Amino acid sequence: MNNMIIPVILSGGSGTRLWPMSTPDAPKQFLPLTGAHSMFRMTLDRVADRTCFAAPMIVCGPGHVAHVEADLAAAGISDATIIVEPAARNTAPAIALAALACRWERPEKNAALAAGEGDAQLLVMPSDHVMTDVPTFLDAVTAASVAVAQGALATFGITPSAAETGYGYIAAGAERADAPGVRSVDRFVEKPERTAAEAMLSAGNYLWNAGIFLMRADRYLAELAARAPAIAAACDLAMVAPQRDGARLRPASAAFLASPAQSIDYAVMERAEDVVVAPVDPGWSDVGGWSALYDLGAKDASGNVASGDVTTVEASGNLVRAGAGKRVAMLGVSDLIVIVHGDDILIIPRGRAQEVKTIVEALTPQQG
């Protein structure tokens, strides 16, 4: 790995499946849900080694800039670039802004760009994932960077542990001769039905799509222009003369808002030439809901995961969180999620954790 790798941390999203703790103003990536620090801070720490990585770029919305700046300060990072999206347009435009922003970074500020505009490798990561084995992930980045230097677009495939229907899958092909451990991508598969997921797990060559990418900035922009020209044109125009305010870089609002909203998977990865996958098993979770936090949590003898002032009697398999100043007592119940946060209380069967979004929608005032 070399210092041409720039971490690009995508920090959008509201994390509605982790209500009531996660809200649009304070979404899950900025909360200490899995440790002492927020998941955004943990993502920063993952790429903190400046012998390997350049200063990070963060893409976020206006409402989250203060959270980003607070975590950057806590991590001791003073040279990050914060790209402020006027509004969310999904991942393909967000990554384009970061690739174009390479042209606005002065080489004397960031030596990683001194070799030429656009040639930097971008390691694109969501800000709300957890990895318990970071060295294994970094080894995969090292392996993928060899193929990326030759022009490949790389994604990272998580070794599946179950027939999950909530993730997309990647069919891995032959290993690349020039990048040991890295394989060609035969196809991408959208979130499957249960029987299809079980078949892919049995096949042995399918990986979960983690939504993490490594690519040269110039290669990504070239593929975007070829595959999604409307996105490329809008982002190009938005970054002709971005407004700079300290660490904040603001694209032209009207131009960026003209961009279609599309994910990098649809816009580029599923249609691009020379796409590879680095298989990896770093103890990964996308923390997609309360059930994921139950899986990650330390369990007592009865299988309960509790934090805060919690008492359980003849209770098992529960996830319980009592917020500051609150007390929760449970007797004779199993497999529940009970979250007390401020004035809000969530109670739901653990097996229906993904339906929290339905509650959020029911609580949201209807317009009209």
C-alpha positions in Angstrom: 0.0 0.0 0.0 1.2 3.5 -0.7 0.4 7.1 0.3 -1.6 7.7 -2.9 -4.6 6.1 -1.2 -7.1 8.7 -0.1 -9.9 7.6 2.2 -13.3 8.9 1.1 -15.9 8.5 3.8 -19.5 8.7 2.8 -21.5 10.1 5.7 -25.0 10.4 4.5 -28.1 8.5 5.6 -30.4 8.8 8.6 -30.3 5.2 10.0 -34.1 5.0 10.6 -33.9 1.3 11.6 -32.0 2.4 14.8 -34.7 4.7 16.0 -35.1 6.1 18.6 -31.4 6.7 19.1 -30.7 7.4 15.4 -32.5 10.4 14.0 -32.1 12.6 10.9 -30.3 15.2 13.1 -28.0 12.7 14.8 -27.9 9.5 12.6 -26.3 6.2 13.6 -22.9 6.9 12.2 -22.3 9.7 14.8 -23.5 7.6 17.8 -21.3 5.4 20.0 -23.5 2.3 19.4 -20.7 -0.4 19.2 -18.0 1.1 21.4 -16.7 4.2 23.1 -16.6 6.2 19.9 -19.0 6.8 17.1 -18.9 4.5 14.0 -17.8 7.5 12.0 -14.8 8.0 14.3 -14.1 4.3 14.1 -14.0 4.6 10.3 -11.5 7.4 10.6 -9.3 5.3 12.9 -9.4 2.5 10.4 -7.4 4.6 8.0 -5.4 6.7 10.4 -1.9 5.4 9.4 -0.4 8.3 7.4 2.3 6.0 6.0 -0.5 4.2 4.1 -3.2 6.8 3.7 -3.5 10.4 2.9 -5.8 12.9 4.6 -9.4 11.8 4.4 -12.2 13.3 2.4 -15.7 13.2 3.9 -18.9 13.7 1.9 -21.9 14.7 4.0 -24.9 17.0 4.0 -25.1 20.5 5.6 -26.9 19.2 8.7 -24.1 16.8 9.6 -21.0 19.1 9.2 -20.9 19.9 12.9 -20.9 16.2 13.8 -18.1 15.5 11.3 -16.0 18.4 12.5 -16.4 17.3 16.1 -15.2 13.8 15.4 -12.3 15.0 13.3 -11.2 17.2 16.1 -11.5 14.4 18.6 -9.4 12.2 16.3 -6.7 14.9 16.0 -7.3 15.3 12.2 -6.8 18.9 11.0 -6.2 18.4 7.3 -9.4 16.6 6.1 -11.6 17.9 3.4 -15.3 18.0 4.1 -17.3 18.0 0.8 -20.8 19.4 1.7 -23.5 18.1 -0.6 -26.3 20.5 -1.2 -28.7 17.5 -1.0 -28.3 13.8 -1.2 -28.0 12.3 -4.6 -26.9 8.8 -3.7 -23.4 7.3 -3.9 -22.4 7.7 -7.6 -22.5 11.6 -7.5 -21.0 11.7 -4.0 -18.0 9.8 -5.1 -17.7 11.9 -8.2 -17.4 15.0 -6.1 -14.6 13.4 -4.1 -12.8 12.3 -7.3 -13.1 15.8 -8.7 -12.0 17.4 -5.4 -8.6 15.8 -5.9 -8.0 18.6 -8.4 -8.5 21.2 -5.7 -6.1 19.8 -3.2 -2.7 21.5 -3.3 0.2 19.0 -3.5 2.1 20.9 -0.8 -0.9 20.3 1.5 -1.3 16.6 0.6 1.8 14.9 -0.8 -0.3 12.0 -2.0 -1.5 14.1 -4.9 1.9 15.3 -6.0 2.3 12.7 -8.7 -0.6 14.1 -10.8 -4.2 15.1 -10.7 -6.7 12.3 -10.7 -4.3 9.4 -10.3 -4.9 9.0 -6.6 -6.5 5.8 -5.4 -9.8 6.5 -3.5 -10.8 4.0 -0.8 -14.6 4.7 -0.6 -16.2 3.6 2.7 -19.6 4.1 4.3 -19.2 5.7 7.7 -21.6 3.4 9.6 -20.0 0.0 9.2 -18.1 -2.0 11.9 -15.0 -4.2 11.5 -13.6 -6.2 14.3 -10.5 -7.3 12.4 -9.1 -4.2 10.8 -5.7 -5.6 9.8 -7.4 -8.3 7.7 -9.3 -5.5 5.9 -6.1 -3.5 5.3 -4.4 -6.5 3.8 -7.3 -6.8 1.3 -6.8 -3.1 0.5 -3.1 -3.7 -0.2 -4.0 -6.7 -2.5 -6.6 -4.7 -4.4 -4.4 -1.7 -4.8 -2.2 -3.7 -7.2 -5.0 -4.3 -9.6 -6.4 -0.7 -9.1 -3.0 0.8 -10.1 -3.4 -1.0 -13.4 -6.9 0.6 -13.9 -9.3 -1.9 -12.3 -12.2 -0.8 -10.2 -12.2 -2.9 -7.0 -15.0 -3.8 -4.6 -14.7 -5.8 -1.4 -16.7 -8.9 -0.9 -17.4 -10.2 2.6 -17.1 -13.9 3.1 -20.8 -14.9 3.8 -21.7 -16.7 7.1 -25.4 -17.2 6.3 -27.9 -17.0 3.5 -28.7 -13.4 4.1 -31.4 -11.8 2.0 -30.7 -8.2 3.1 -27.4 -7.9 1.2 -26.5 -7.9 -2.4 -24.0 -10.6 -3.6 -21.0 -10.7 -5.9 -20.1 -13.7 -8.0 -16.3 -14.0 -7.9 -14.5 -15.4 -10.9 -10.9 -16.3 -11.6 -8.0 -14.9 -9.6 -6.1 -12.1 -11.4 -2.5 -13.1 -12.3 -1.2 -9.6 -11.5 -3.0 -9.3 -8.1 -2.9 -12.5 -5.9 -6.0 -12.9 -3.8 -8.1 -10.6 -6.1 -10.6 -12.1 -8.4 -12.6 -10.9 -11.4 -16.3 -10.2 -10.9 -18.6 -12.4 -12.9 -21.8 -10.6 -11.9 -23.6 -8.6 -9.3 -26.8 -10.0 -7.7 -29.4 -7.8 -6.1 -30.9 -8.7 -2.7 -32.1 -12.3 -3.3 -35.0 -14.4 -2.2 -34.2 -17.0 0.5 -33.8 -20.0 -1.8 -31.5 -18.0 -4.1 -29.4 -16.9 -1.1 -29.1 -20.5 0.1 -28.0 -21.6 -3.4 -25.3 -18.9 -3.6 -24.1 -19.8 -0.1 -23.8 -23.4 -1.2 -22.0 -22.5 -4.4 -19.1 -21.1 -2.5 -18.0 -18.4 -4.9 -20.5 -15.7 -3.9 -19.7 -12.8 -1.5 -21.7 -10.2 0.3 -21.4 -6.8 -1.4 -20.1 -4.5 1.4 -20.4 -1.3 -0.6 -16.7 -0.5 -0.1 -14.6 0.4 -3.2 -11.1 1.2 -4.3 -10.4 2.9 -7.6 -8.3 5.5 -9.2 -10.0 8.9 -9.4 -9.4 9.3 -13.1 -10.7 5.8 -13.9 -13.9 6.3 -11.9 -14.6 9.6 -13.6 -13.9 8.1 -17.1 -16.3 5.2 -16.4 -18.9 7.5 -14.9 -18.8 9.7 -18.1 -19.2 6.6 -20.2 -22.0 4.9 -18.2 -23.9 7.8 -16.6 -23.0 10.9 -18.5 -25.8 13.0 -16.9 -24.3 12.4 -13.4 -20.8 13.1 -14.7 -21.8 16.4 -16.4 -23.7 17.7 -13.4 -20.8 16.9 -11.0 -18.2 18.4 -13.4 -20.2 21.6 -13.6 -20.7 21.7 -9.8 -17.0 21.4 -9.2 -15.8 24.0 -11.8 -15.4 26.6 -9.0 -16.4 25.1 -5.6 -16.6 27.4 -2.6 -13.8 26.8 -0.1 -14.3 27.7 3.5 -11.6 26.2 5.7 -11.9 22.4 5.5 -15.3 22.7 3.8 -15.6 22.4 0.1 -19.1 23.3 -1.3 -20.0 22.4 -4.9 -22.3 24.7 -6.9 -25.7 23.9 -5.6 -27.9 24.3 -8.7 -25.5 22.3 -10.9 -25.2 19.4 -8.4 -29.0 19.3 -7.8 -29.4 18.6 -11.5 -27.6 15.3 -11.1 -29.7 12.1 -11.2 -29.7 10.2 -7.9 -28.1 6.8 -8.5 -25.9 4.4 -6.6 -22.3 3.6 -7.7 -23.4 0.0 -8.2 -26.1 0.8 -10.8 -24.3 3.7 -12.4 -20.8 2.2 -12.7 -19.8 -1.1 -11.1 -22.4 -3.3 -12.7 -21.6 -2.0 -16.2 -17.9 -1.0 -16.1 -15.0 -2.8 -17.7 -12.3 -4.4 -15.5 -14.1 -4.8 -12.2 -12.5 -7.0 -9.5 -13.4 -8.1 -6.0 -11.1 -8.6 -3.0 -12.6 -11.3 -0.8 -12.2 -10.5 2.9 -13.6 -11.6 6.3 -12.9 -8.7 8.7 -15.7 -9.3 11.2 -17.8 -6.9 9.2 -21.3 -5.6 9.9 -23.3 -2.8 8.3 -25.2 -2.3 11.6 -28.4 -2.3 9.6 -30.7 -2.5 12.6 -31.0 -3.4 16.3 -30.7 -7.1 15.6 -27.2 -6.4 14.3 -26.3 -4.7 17.5 -27.6 -7.8 19.4 -25.3 -10.0 17.3 -22.3 -7.7 18.0 -23.0 -7.2 21.7 -21.5 -9.0 24.7 -24.1 -11.5 26.0 -24.8 -12.6 29.6 -25.5 -16.2 30.6 -29.1 -15.9 29.5 -28.2 -14.3 26.1 -29.2 -10.8 27.0 -27.3 -7.8 25.7 -27.8 -4.9 28.1 -26.4 -1.4 28.5 -27.3 1.2 31.1 -29.3 0.6 34.3 -30.9 -2.7 33.3 -32.2 -5.6 35.5 -33.3 -8.9 33.9 -35.0 -11.8 35.8 -35.9 -15.0 34.0 -35.4 -13.1 30.7 -33.4 -14.3 27.8 -32.2 -13.3 24.3 -33.1 -9.6 24.8 -31.4 -6.4 23.6 -32.0 -3.7 26.2 -30.7 -0.2 26.3 -31.5 2.2 29.1 -30.6 5.8 28.4 -29.2 8.3 30.9 -31.4 8.6 34.0 -33.6 5.7 33.0 -34.1 2.2 34.5 -35.4 -0.8 32.7 -36.5 -4.0 34.5 -37.6 -7.2 32.6 -39.1 -10.4 33.9 -40.2 -13.5 32.1 -39.7 -12.2 28.5 -37.5 -13.3 25.7 -36.2 -12.2 22.3 -37.3 -8.6 22.6 -35.6 -5.3 21.7 -36.3 -2.6 24.3 -34.7 0.8 23.8 -35.3 3.7 26.1 -33.8 7.0 24.8 -34.9 10.4 26.1 -38.7 10.4 26.1 -39.0 7.6 23.5 -39.4 3.9 24.1 -39.1 1.2 21.5 -40.4 -2.3 22.2 -40.4 -4.8 19.3 -39.7 -8.5 18.8 -36.1 -9.1 17.9 -37.1 -11.1 14.8 -39.0 -8.0 13.5 -36.2 -5.5 14.0 -36.1 -4.5 10.4 -39.6 -3.1 10.7 -38.6 -0.2 12.9 -38.7 1.9 9.8 -42.4 1.3 9.7 -42.7 2.8 13.1 -40.7 5.9 12.1 -43.0 6.4 9.1 -46.0 6.1 11.3 -44.6 8.7 13.7 -43.7 11.2 10.9 -46.4 13.9 10.4 -48.0 13.5 7.0 -47.7 16.3 4.6 -50.7 17.6 2.6 
